Amino acid sequence: MGRFISFLQELSCFITRCYEVVMNIVQQLASLYTSNKTAPKVIETTGVHFQIVYEHLGELLAVLLVLDEIIANHVTLKDHWITYK
């Protein structure tokens, strides 16, 4: 388990970075699509397609889901972690 800690730290940094990227994307999309009609528009989004953004966002969320399932269902990792602590 001691040799595995560095990998878990890298995985934790990756997940933290993914969280930051997802939050940034959602905040940018929210600022583009304001519901207030009187507010000035940031850019004109008519005719702009964000399909590629949504596809990559979905892929990233799928990766996070798979990682979560791997960690949650790995009995040996849980047992060794308890012993290590």
N, C-alpha and C positions, 0 to 999 in steps of 0.2 A: 504494500500500500504506500510505503514511503516513496518508492520510485514513481508511483502513479500520481503523486500530488502535483508535480509540475504540469502534467497533462490536464488535470482537473483545473488548475489555475488558468491555463491557456483557454480552456473551455469556458470558464467563468468570464474571462475577458472578452471572448467572442460573443457570448450571450449578452453581456452588458453593452457591447458595441451595437449588436443587432437591435437591442431595445432603443438605444439612442437614435439609430437610423429610422426605425419605424415611427418613433415619436416625431422626428423631424419631417418625415414624409406626410404624416397625418396633419401636422400643424401647417405645412405649406399648402396642402390640398384644402384645408379648412379656410385658409386666408384667401384662396382663389375663389371659392364658392361661398360668398357671403349671402345671407338671406335678406339683408337690408338693401332694398332697391335704391335708396337715396345715397348710400355710401359710395365713395369713388371706387372704381374697379382698379385692381392692381394691374391686371392685364386683361385683354379681351380673350376669353376662353371659348368663344363660339367657334365651332369647327375644329377645335383642338382635341386630339384623342390621347387619352392617358392609358390606353390599353397595356402598353409595355410596362408602365409603372405598376399597374395592378397585377400583372402577371408576375413580375419580379417580387413584389410584396407578398403575393401568395406563395411563391416558392420559398421565400425566406421564412414565412410563418410555418410552412410545412417542414422545413429543416428543424426549426425549433421544437415543433411537435414531436418529430421523430427522436430528437435528442432527449426530450422529456420522457418519452416512453421507454427508451433504452435505459436511462438512469433509474426510472421508477420500477422497472421490472427485472432489474439485474440483482438477483438474490445474493450472489457471491459478493458483489460490490458492497451491498448493504451490510452483510455479515462482517466483511473485512474492515469496513469503515468503523463499525461499532467496536471491533477488537482494537483497531488502531487508536481510537479515541481513548 
